[in-house]
Amino acid sequence: MEGHPFRDAPPTTNKLPSTKIEAGTSRIRNFLAGGLFTLVWNSIVLWIFVSALSSGETFFAVFSGIFVLVGAGLIVYSGYLFLALFNPRIELHVSEDAPTLGGTLDLHWKIAGSASRIRALKIELLGTERATYRRGSDTTTDTHVFARIRIAHTDVPREIADGTGSVVIPAGAVPSFVADHNQIVWAIHIEGDIPWWPDLE
């Protein structure tokens, strides 16, 4: 869940956690994108594989079989994304929509759905740097997590279902920004451990 950039200003009095933060990714969008890619990949690879077998090109058929195995893995991953659609949902509210450097950010979370399925909940503030550069004709993006601040880590059912926490924003932190080839992104990252099921993330 990505929030707004920090303001480089003196701390202000904390407010009640009333500003809702939306998830940075959509489960339905992830499933549809993954499912569509899997469908296209397997359709093309299966057509090549069957054509190679029909024409008696054994070597090419064996070689394309590697891509068939990749397609099988994509099917498993699409199933994983489908199961994740039925995970509990978390509602997150914060006290500031643009936290100040050196200030305190208060949070309130609430699980909508079967919170009892979650064995442990971990909430962290992550600072991530993304650098994009060219290597020959290829464009590469490197990602580095330079700050990881724990906000909450609990396995108590009532605290998982409905809880509060706070985090002090590092006074010397670099605020979020986006340049042509570099980004600094601060985000609240949430993980919920669900046994024998895709985790909440």
trRosetta pair geometry for C-beta under 8 A, 3 or more apart (Angstrom, degrees):
i j d omega theta_ij theta_ji phi_ij phi_ji
1 21 5.0 86 167 135 126 119
1 22 7.0 177 -141 98 98 30
1 23 5.4 -74 -92 -115 87 44
1 24 5.5 -173 -110 -21 27 89
1 92 6.1 86 138 50 176 151
1 187 6.3 155 79 -173 43 91
1 188 4.8 -24 73 70 102 93
1 189 7.4 -179 28 -86 72 31
1 190 6.6 29 1 0 113 109
2 24 4.5 74 0 -88 96 123
2 185 6.5 -45 -131 -174 121 109
2 186 7.7 122 -149 89 75 48
2 187 4.3 -49 -99 -109 67 104
2 188 7.8 -179 -90 27 22 67
3 21 5.7 -52 -92 -120 86 130
3 94 6.9 0 -113 18 138 163
3 97 7.3 -164 -171 -160 101 50
3 99 7.5 39 125 -2 147 105
3 186 6.7 -41 54 103 97 94
3 187 6.8 160 9 -120 73 46
3 188 6.3 61 -28 -8 110 101
4 97 5.3 49 13 157 139 73
4 98 4.7 -63 104 -88 129 73
4 99 8.0 148 73 7 87 69
4 176 7.6 -158 156 43 36 143
5 98 6.6 9 77 -139 57 93
5 175 5.0 62 -180 171 103 103
5 176 3.6 -130 -107 57 85 103
5 177 6.8 65 -120 -64 139 57
5 186 7.4 113 -123 32 47 112
6 98 6.8 134 -135 179 26 67
6 99 5.2 -42 -117 80 85 80
6 100 6.7 107 -172 -138 91 13
6 101 5.4 93 150 -59 132 76
6 169 6.0 151 -123 -170 138 147
6 173 6.6 59 41 93 161 123
6 175 4.5 -134 62 -119 87 89
6 176 6.6 123 9 3 72 84
6 186 6.5 41 -26 22 102 158
7 98 4.9 64 -29 143 106 110
7 99 7.3 -172 22 93 80 29
7 100 5.3 -40 71 -100 92 66
7 101 7.4 -130 87 -8 45 79
7 175 7.4 66 -81 -115 12 139
8 100 7.8 110 -124 -152 11 70
8 101 5.5 11 -117 4 56 130
8 175 5.9 -95 -48 -39 95 134
9 12 7.9 12 112 -33 111 100
9 100 5.2 -84 70 -127 79 111
9 101 7.5 126 35 28 41 85
10 100 6.7 -8 106 -178 22 149
10 102 7.8 -47 -146 74 42 127
11 100 5.0 176 -101 88 49 136
11 102 5.5 -105 -50 103 107 91
11 103 3.6 154 -121 -92 93 89
11 104 7.2 49 -150 5 130 70
12 96 7.9 129 59 -99 111 128
12 100 6.2 123 4 -12 83 143
12 103 6.6 1 29 -120 59 143
14 95 5.2 6 -169 154 81 160
14 96 7.9 -88 -133 -38 62 103
14 103 7.8 158 -77 175 81 103
14 104 5.6 -40 -77 83 124 105
14 106 5.4 85 -172 -16 126 121
14 166 7.9 -19 -131 -128 152 129
15 18 6.6 -69 136 17 114 106
15 95 4.3 158 65 -168 73 91
15 96 6.8 126 31 -65 108 66
15 106 7.5 -152 72 43 50 122
16 95 6.4 177 98 -113 12 92
16 106 7.5 -77 -149 93 26 141
17 93 4.2 114 147 113 96 96
17 94 5.5 -53 -140 -134 91 12
17 95 4.9 -64 -84 -58 57 70
17 106 5.0 -123 -59 114 97 95
17 107 5.7 95 -114 -146 145 19
17 108 3.9 164 81 2 145 102
17 164 7.1 -174 3 -130 144 99
18 93 5.9 1 -111 -178 9 126
18 95 7.2 58 16 -117 70 47
19 93 6.1 136 64 -161 38 74
19 94 5.2 -41 69 65 98 75
19 95 7.1 88 19 -169 102 3
19 96 7.0 -56 24 109 143 7
19 97 4.6 -141 -165 -65 161 90
20 91 7.0 -45 -136 -171 107 89
20 92 7.0 116 -154 82 60 54
20 93 5.3 -40 -89 -97 56 78
21 92 4.8 -37 53 94 102 109
21 93 7.3 171 5 -102 79 25
21 94 5.9 45 -31 -5 117 112
21 188 6.7 69 114 40 164 133
23 26 7.1 130 94 -80 116 46
24 187 6.8 -17 -43 -142 147 132
25 29 7.0 -134 -178 68 73 116
25 30 6.1 49 163 -52 117 118
26 29 3.7 74 75 10 112 110
26 30 6.5 -178 88 -12 58 82
27 30 5.7 -55 -149 36 30 112
27 31 6.3 28 155 -18 65 107
27 81 7.5 167 -169 -173 76 80
27 84 5.8 -149 -145 119 116 99
27 85 5.3 151 142 -105 126 60
27 87 7.5 -167 -105 36 154 107
28 31 5.8 -56 -148 37 31 110
28 32 6.2 27 156 -16 66 108
28 85 6.8 72 -81 -120 64 108
29 32 5.9 -55 -142 39 29 108
29 33 6.1 27 159 -17 65 110
30 33 6.0 -59 -144 40 26 108
30 34 6.0 21 159 -14 64 112
30 81 5.6 -144 122 -148 99 124
30 84 7.8 -32 88 85 132 136
31 34 5.9 -59 -143 42 26 108
31 35 5.9 25 160 -19 65 112
31 78 7.3 93 -154 -158 70 71
31 81 4.3 169 -100 139 74 113
31 82 5.8 104 -139 -81 126 54
31 84 7.5 -169 -69 64 108 100
31 85 6.0 -2 -47 -62 153 114
32 35 5.8 -55 -139 40 26 110
32 36 6.2 27 160 -19 63 108
33 36 6.0 -55 -145 36 26 108
33 37 6.4 24 157 -15 62 108
34 37 5.9 -57 -147 38 29 109
34 38 6.2 30 155 -20 65 109
34 74 7.6 -172 -179 -170 86 86
34 77 6.3 -121 -171 121 131 101
34 78 5.1 177 130 -102 107 76
34 81 4.9 127 54 0 153 165
35 38 5.6 -55 -146 37 30 113
35 39 6.3 32 155 -21 65 106
35 78 5.0 103 -91 -146 67 124
35 81 7.4 -134 -43 80 86 134
35 82 7.9 76 -71 -64 118 100
36 39 5.7 -54 -148 34 31 112
36 40 6.4 26 157 -14 65 106
37 40 6.0 -57 -147 39 30 107
37 41 6.0 31 157 -20 66 111
37 74 7.0 -121 109 -161 93 133
38 41 5.8 -56 -142 38 27 112
38 42 6.1 16 165 -11 65 112
38 71 7.2 117 -159 -155 74 71
38 74 4.1 175 -114 142 94 115
38 75 6.0 131 -169 -78 134 52
38 77 7.5 -174 -79 68 128 96
38 78 4.8 -60 -14 -49 162 137
39 42 6.3 -62 -142 42 22 102
39 43 6.2 25 159 -22 61 111
40 43 5.9 -58 -146 34 26 112
40 44 6.5 19 161 -13 63 108
41 44 6.3 -68 -156 38 25 103
41 45 6.1 11 159 -9 66 116
41 67 8.0 -141 176 174 96 99
41 70 7.5 -97 165 113 134 103
41 71 5.5 -175 122 -106 106 92
41 74 5.9 66 70 33 146 172
42 45 5.8 -58 -134 45 31 106
42 46 5.6 32 166 -21 68 112
42 71 4.2 119 -94 -161 84 129
42 74 7.0 -151 -47 72 103 128
42 75 7.2 55 -66 -58 146 103
43 46 6.2 -57 -140 37 20 107
43 47 6.5 21 158 -19 58 109
44 47 5.9 -60 -153 35 27 111
44 48 6.5 23 154 -15 64 107
45 48 5.8 -56 -149 38 33 110
45 49 6.1 33 154 -21 67 109
45 64 6.6 167 -163 -180 80 99
45 67 4.5 -147 -132 124 128 113
45 68 5.7 176 145 -79 123 58
45 70 7.7 -166 -98 65 166 100
45 71 5.2 -154 60 -46 148 138
46 49 5.6 -53 -142 38 32 113
46 50 6.2 28 160 -15 66 107
46 68 7.1 93 -85 -111 64 96
46 71 7.4 -152 -46 130 88 175
47 50 6.2 -56 -143 39 27 106
47 51 6.2 28 157 -19 62 111
48 51 5.8 -59 -146 38 27 112
48 52 6.3 29 156 -21 64 107
48 64 5.1 -152 117 -142 110 148
48 67 7.7 15 71 73 133 140
49 52 5.9 -56 -151 33 28 110
49 53 6.6 24 153 -15 63 106
49 61 6.3 85 -156 -145 64 73
49 64 4.7 -164 -87 118 75 126
49 65 6.6 99 -126 -78 118 57
49 67 7.7 -153 -59 72 110 100
49 68 5.6 53 -76 -65 154 122
50 53 5.7 -55 -149 38 34 110
50 54 6.1 34 154 -21 67 108
51 54 5.7 -55 -144 37 30 112
51 55 6.3 15 161 -8 65 111
52 55 6.2 -65 -144 44 27 101
52 57 4.7 -86 -158 72 79 104
52 58 8.0 139 155 -85 100 12
52 60 4.4 -141 -137 103 129 102
52 61 3.9 177 119 -75 119 76
52 64 5.8 158 5 19 153 140
53 56 7.8 38 179 -69 30 26
53 57 7.9 -85 -61 53 20 68
53 61 5.0 93 -68 -116 69 140
57 60 4.1 2 135 33 118 117
57 61 6.0 142 94 -25 71 88
58 61 5.6 -59 -147 36 30 113
58 62 6.3 28 157 -18 67 104
59 62 5.9 -55 -150 35 30 108
59 63 6.3 29 152 -18 64 108
60 63 5.5 -53 -146 38 34 114
60 64 6.2 29 157 -15 67 107
61 64 6.0 -57 -144 40 28 106
61 65 6.6 45 149 -38 60 99
62 65 5.4 -43 -157 13 34 123
63 66 6.4 -38 -178 8 42 109
64 67 5.5 -49 -166 35 58 111
64 68 6.6 67 136 -26 72 97
65 68 5.0 -44 -150 28 45 120
65 69 6.7 50 151 -21 67 95
66 69 5.8 -51 -160 30 34 111
66 70 6.9 36 143 -18 64 102
67 70 5.2 -43 -150 33 43 117
67 71 6.5 50 148 -22 65 99
68 71 5.5 -51 -154 33 34 116
68 72 6.7 39 147 -22 64 99
69 72 5.5 -46 -152 30 37 114
69 73 6.7 39 149 -18 63 100
70 73 5.6 -53 -156 34 36 113
70 74 6.6 39 146 -21 66 102
71 74 5.4 -49 -149 32 37 115
71 75 6.7 42 150 -23 65 98
72 75 5.6 -47 -154 28 36 114
72 76 6.8 37 148 -17 64 101
73 76 5.6 -51 -153 34 38 112
73 77 6.4 36 150 -18 68 105
74 77 5.5 -53 -146 38 35 112
74 78 6.3 39 153 -23 66 103
75 78 5.7 -51 -149 33 31 112
75 79 6.6 35 150 -20 61 103
76 79 5.6 -54 -156 34 33 114
76 80 6.7 39 145 -23 64 102
77 80 5.3 -47 -153 30 38 118
77 81 6.6 37 150 -17 66 101
78 81 5.6 -51 -150 36 36 111
78 82 6.4 41 148 -24 65 103
79 82 5.4 -50 -148 32 34 115
79 83 6.6 34 154 -17 66 102
80 83 6.0 -55 -152 35 30 108
80 84 6.5 33 150 -23 63 107
80 198 5.5 122 -173 -82 81 125
81 84 5.5 -52 -149 32 34 117
81 85 7.4 54 149 -36 59 88
81 198 7.8 115 -87 -101 24 167
82 85 5.9 -36 -169 3 38 116
83 86 6.3 -63 -173 33 47 104
83 87 8.0 71 135 -45 66 86
83 197 6.5 -146 154 -157 125 80
83 198 5.1 139 96 1 106 117
84 87 5.4 -15 -164 -18 56 119
84 198 4.1 -69 -77 99 89 151
87 113 7.4 112 139 100 42 162
87 192 7.6 140 -176 73 122 128
87 194 6.9 -141 -127 -22 101 160
87 197 7.5 151 -94 143 88 119
87 198 6.6 -89 -63 88 122 97
87 200 5.0 161 174 -91 136 84
88 111 5.0 15 156 -175 135 105
88 112 6.5 162 -173 77 81 47
88 113 3.4 -168 -122 77 75 122
88 114 5.5 -129 -71 56 111 56
88 115 5.8 118 -143 -80 166 49
88 117 6.4 167 -22 50 117 115
88 118 6.5 -79 37 -37 138 114
88 192 7.3 -73 62 113 109 166
88 200 6.3 -35 61 -88 83 140
89 111 7.3 142 78 -160 39 57
89 112 4.6 -20 69 62 93 103
89 113 5.7 103 17 -9 69 123
90 109 5.7 -10 -173 -167 107 110
90 110 7.2 150 -157 76 60 38
90 111 5.6 -33 -100 -102 71 62
90 112 7.3 -174 -86 17 19 79
90 190 6.0 -118 69 142 162 161
90 192 7.4 169 -49 -36 129 135
90 200 6.9 103 -24 170 116 135
91 109 6.7 153 80 -155 53 56
91 110 4.8 -14 58 61 104 90
91 111 7.8 -166 18 -81 76 15
91 112 6.0 70 -22 -25 105 110
92 107 6.5 -25 -164 -162 93 106
92 108 7.5 152 -155 81 47 49
92 109 5.1 -13 -102 -102 73 86
92 188 6.8 177 169 105 158 147
92 190 7.3 -146 -65 -49 139 146
93 107 7.0 145 81 -157 51 55
93 108 4.7 -12 62 60 101 96
93 109 7.6 -175 24 -77 67 41
94 97 7.2 133 82 -80 111 45
94 99 7.7 -73 160 -58 133 108
94 105 5.9 -15 -163 -177 112 103
94 106 6.8 144 -159 81 57 53
94 107 5.4 -23 -101 -100 72 72
94 108 7.9 -171 -76 22 31 69
94 188 7.8 -165 -69 -39 131 154
95 105 6.2 -179 45 -157 97 53
95 106 4.0 57 -22 48 129 96
95 107 7.6 -100 -10 -60 83 38
96 99 4.4 117 90 -83 135 63
96 100 7.3 -98 -166 -7 165 72
96 103 7.3 56 -18 113 163 139
96 105 5.8 -97 36 -117 108 86
99 103 5.8 -158 -177 75 84 116
99 105 4.7 -39 -105 -77 140 115
99 169 5.1 155 137 -52 126 147
100 103 3.7 74 66 -9 94 133
100 169 6.7 166 89 57 43 144
101 169 5.6 -119 -128 121 35 118
101 170 7.2 -33 -155 94 83 50
101 171 5.4 93 153 -142 92 42
101 172 7.7 127 -177 -28 123 12
101 173 5.8 -159 -127 49 103 93
101 175 7.1 -87 -59 -69 115 92
102 168 7.5 -14 -165 179 33 93
102 169 6.2 -41 4 82 17 88
102 170 7.5 -20 -74 143 51 22
102 171 3.5 43 -80 -98 98 90
103 168 7.4 -162 110 -148 24 62
103 169 5.5 15 56 32 64 115
104 166 5.5 11 179 178 106 119
104 167 7.2 162 -153 82 63 33
104 168 5.3 -35 -97 -97 74 65
104 169 7.4 -155 -85 2 22 80
105 125 7.8 111 58 -86 138 141
105 166 6.5 164 83 -155 47 67
105 167 5.3 -14 57 60 97 84
105 168 7.9 171 16 -93 74 17
105 169 6.2 77 -18 -44 108 100
106 164 7.0 -7 -175 -172 93 105
106 165 7.7 166 -155 91 53 39
106 166 4.8 -27 -102 -100 62 96
107 123 7.2 -156 106 148 160 153
107 151 6.4 29 26 176 145 140
107 152 7.9 -121 78 -15 130 123
107 164 6.4 160 88 -157 59 57
107 165 5.0 -10 59 63 107 81
107 166 6.7 178 15 -84 78 41
107 167 7.5 28 -11 1 116 96
107 188 7.5 143 -105 -135 144 150
108 163 7.5 -171 -148 99 54 37
108 164 5.0 -21 -100 -102 72 84
109 123 7.0 -164 -28 -74 152 150
109 152 8.0 -138 19 43 133 154
109 162 7.4 -166 96 -137 59 36
109 163 5.8 -3 57 60 91 77
109 164 7.7 171 18 -88 68 35
109 165 7.8 4 2 13 106 103
109 190 7.7 148 -123 -116 151 140
110 161 7.2 10 -151 155 61 56
110 162 4.9 15 -114 -110 81 80
111 115 3.7 116 88 -93 145 107
111 118 6.9 -134 -116 8 156 142
111 160 6.5 11 -22 141 141 76
111 161 5.0 -90 36 -136 114 49
111 162 7.2 -109 19 -56 77 58
113 117 8.0 -41 128 24 102 122
114 117 4.6 60 116 -13 109 110
115 118 5.8 -50 -170 25 55 112
115 157 7.1 116 123 -168 104 78
115 160 5.6 155 176 114 108 99
115 161 3.8 106 126 -100 167 83
116 157 6.3 15 -111 -144 69 120
116 161 7.8 8 -54 -73 59 114
117 194 5.3 17 143 -133 97 106
117 197 7.1 -22 173 48 122 153
118 121 5.9 41 152 -63 133 93
118 160 5.2 -173 92 176 120 139
118 192 4.3 -52 -132 -175 123 114
118 193 6.7 103 -164 62 69 51
118 194 5.8 -53 -101 -80 55 81
118 200 6.3 -30 -103 10 116 134
119 155 6.4 -10 155 -139 63 99
119 193 4.7 -60 60 98 98 101
119 194 6.8 157 1 -103 88 28
119 195 5.7 71 -34 -30 135 96
120 153 7.3 11 177 -174 105 73
120 154 7.0 -179 -153 94 68 36
120 155 4.4 -34 -100 -91 84 89
120 160 7.6 -134 -143 -93 19 127
120 192 7.4 173 86 -152 47 49
120 193 4.4 20 49 31 89 122
121 152 6.8 -4 112 116 98 109
121 153 7.4 -169 94 -139 55 36
121 154 5.6 -7 57 59 93 80
121 155 7.7 166 17 -84 66 41
121 159 7.6 -153 47 114 127 85
121 160 4.6 151 -12 -124 130 87
121 163 7.9 157 86 29 146 142
121 190 7.4 -17 -167 -166 90 91
121 191 7.4 161 -154 88 45 54
121 192 5.2 -9 -105 -106 76 80
121 193 7.7 -133 -65 16 36 76
122 150 7.6 -65 -164 -136 91 93
122 152 7.1 -176 -145 96 34 64
122 153 4.7 15 -113 -111 81 84
122 190 7.3 158 86 -154 55 45
122 191 4.7 -5 58 59 100 99
122 192 7.8 -171 24 -75 66 38
122 193 7.9 56 -4 -24 101 96
123 150 7.8 98 83 -166 57 58
123 151 4.3 -58 107 70 99 113
123 152 4.4 29 39 46 109 92
123 153 7.5 -149 29 -64 61 55
123 165 6.4 158 75 46 136 158
123 188 6.6 -4 -171 -177 95 97
123 189 7.3 160 -154 83 47 51
123 190 5.2 -7 -105 -104 79 77
123 191 8.0 -168 -73 27 40 63
124 148 5.8 -8 179 -167 135 79
124 149 6.3 146 -165 73 77 45
124 150 5.6 -44 -105 -104 86 45
124 151 6.0 -178 -101 7 25 89
124 188 7.4 162 84 -156 40 53
124 189 5.0 -16 64 61 91 99
125 147 7.3 -29 114 125 87 106
125 148 7.7 155 80 -155 54 33
125 149 4.3 -13 57 61 101 104
125 151 6.0 95 -24 -46 88 110
125 167 5.2 148 -19 152 137 167
125 169 7.9 -123 168 -102 163 67
125 186 6.8 -1 -178 -171 94 96
125 187 7.7 166 -154 86 53 35
125 188 5.9 -31 -99 -100 64 65
125 189 7.7 161 -101 17 14 81
126 145 5.8 -54 -163 -140 106 110
126 147 6.8 148 -161 88 37 72
126 148 5.8 3 -109 -105 74 68
126 149 7.9 -162 -70 26 34 70
126 186 7.1 166 86 -151 50 49
126 187 5.4 -17 61 63 97 82
126 188 7.7 154 17 -105 80 15
126 189 5.0 37 -9 -12 124 124
127 145 7.0 115 76 -162 54 62
127 146 5.3 -59 101 68 105 83
127 147 3.3 38 29 42 118 111
127 148 7.7 -121 28 -54 74 43
127 173 6.6 -140 -98 -148 149 116
127 174 7.8 113 -167 54 131 84
127 184 7.0 -11 -171 -171 91 92
127 185 7.6 157 -156 83 45 46
127 186 5.4 -17 -101 -100 71 78
128 143 6.1 -6 -175 -169 113 95
128 144 7.0 154 -157 80 64 41
128 145 5.3 -34 -99 -99 79 62
128 146 7.2 150 -110 14 25 77
128 183 8.0 7 106 107 86 96
128 184 7.5 156 82 -157 48 46
128 185 4.8 -20 64 64 98 94
128 186 7.7 170 20 -83 72 30
128 187 7.0 -8 8 16 116 108
129 143 7.3 159 83 -153 50 47
129 144 4.9 -14 59 62 98 94
129 146 5.7 41 -9 -14 110 122
129 182 7.2 -21 -169 -164 91 93
129 183 7.1 158 -156 83 45 57
129 184 5.8 -18 -101 -102 71 68
129 185 7.9 174 -83 22 25 74
130 141 5.9 1 -173 -176 98 106
130 142 7.2 166 -151 84 49 48
130 143 5.2 -11 -102 -102 79 76
130 144 8.0 179 -76 23 37 66
130 182 7.0 152 85 -157 59 44
130 183 4.3 1 54 53 104 105
130 185 6.7 28 -5 -1 111 115
131 141 7.0 163 82 -153 40 58
131 142 5.1 -9 59 57 93 96
131 144 7.8 12 3 6 103 107
131 181 6.5 28 -160 148 65 85
131 182 5.4 -5 -106 -105 71 79
132 139 6.4 10 -175 179 100 99
132 140 7.2 170 -148 88 56 42
132 141 4.7 -21 -96 -98 80 83
132 181 4.9 -130 64 -152 83 69
132 182 7.5 -147 22 -65 75 39
133 139 7.6 176 94 -151 25 62
133 140 6.0 -21 66 64 71 88
133 142 7.7 -3 19 3 102 103
133 181 6.5 63 -74 -168 64 125
134 137 7.7 -27 -170 -142 105 11
134 138 7.0 151 -157 82 63 43
134 139 5.6 -38 -99 -99 70 64
134 140 7.5 138 -115 17 20 79
135 138 5.2 -22 68 69 84 96
135 139 7.9 152 22 -102 71 17
135 140 5.3 18 4 -3 116 126
145 148 6.0 42 155 -57 122 103
147 170 6.8 -114 -137 -2 147 143
147 173 6.9 -9 -51 -118 168 110
149 167 5.6 108 125 -157 126 126
149 170 7.6 -163 -61 -36 143 100
150 153 5.9 -38 -163 -23 123 113
151 165 4.6 100 161 132 91 140
151 166 7.3 -170 -151 77 90 14
151 167 4.8 -61 -101 -56 94 118
151 188 7.4 -3 -5 -141 154 99
152 159 7.7 -157 -174 160 128 115
152 163 6.5 131 -153 120 160 137
152 165 4.1 -112 -51 -75 112 151
154 159 4.4 -69 145 105 159 132
154 160 6.1 -154 98 -63 106 74
154 163 6.9 159 33 -94 155 170
155 160 7.4 11 -146 -53 24 121
156 159 4.2 56 79 19 106 113
156 160 6.6 179 82 -17 51 85
157 160 5.6 -56 -146 33 30 112
157 161 6.3 25 160 -17 66 108
158 161 5.8 -54 -146 37 32 111
158 162 7.0 -42 176 48 64 84
158 163 7.9 115 125 -69 61 94
159 162 7.6 -96 -139 70 23 45
159 163 4.3 53 -167 -85 67 132
160 163 7.0 16 -59 -16 11 126
160 192 7.5 102 -159 -130 112 107
169 173 6.3 -92 169 20 84 142
170 173 4.0 110 77 -44 101 103
173 186 7.6 54 164 -82 139 133
174 177 7.6 -78 155 11 98 109
174 184 5.2 -100 110 -143 112 168
175 184 7.0 110 102 95 35 132
175 186 7.8 -69 -158 -9 44 128
176 183 8.0 1 -164 180 75 80
176 184 5.4 -154 -126 100 39 84
176 185 5.8 48 -128 -117 103 37
176 186 5.2 -106 -60 14 104 91
177 183 7.1 -159 92 -144 51 51
177 184 5.4 35 36 39 73 101
178 183 5.1 2 -113 -112 67 93
179 182 4.6 14 54 56 116 82
179 183 7.0 -158 30 -71 67 51
189 201 8.0 -9 -174 -163 85 81
190 200 7.1 -43 127 128 99 99
190 201 6.9 170 91 -144 65 38
191 199 6.3 5 -166 154 84 129
191 200 6.9 137 -167 87 35 71
191 201 5.3 6 -110 -104 69 82
192 199 6.0 170 80 -176 57 80
192 200 3.1 10 48 54 115 119
192 201 7.3 -144 27 -58 70 50
193 199 5.7 -30 -113 -124 38 113
194 197 4.3 -54 123 73 116 108
194 198 7.0 19 64 84 124 36
194 199 5.5 169 24 -111 86 49
194 200 6.2 93 -25 -16 116 85
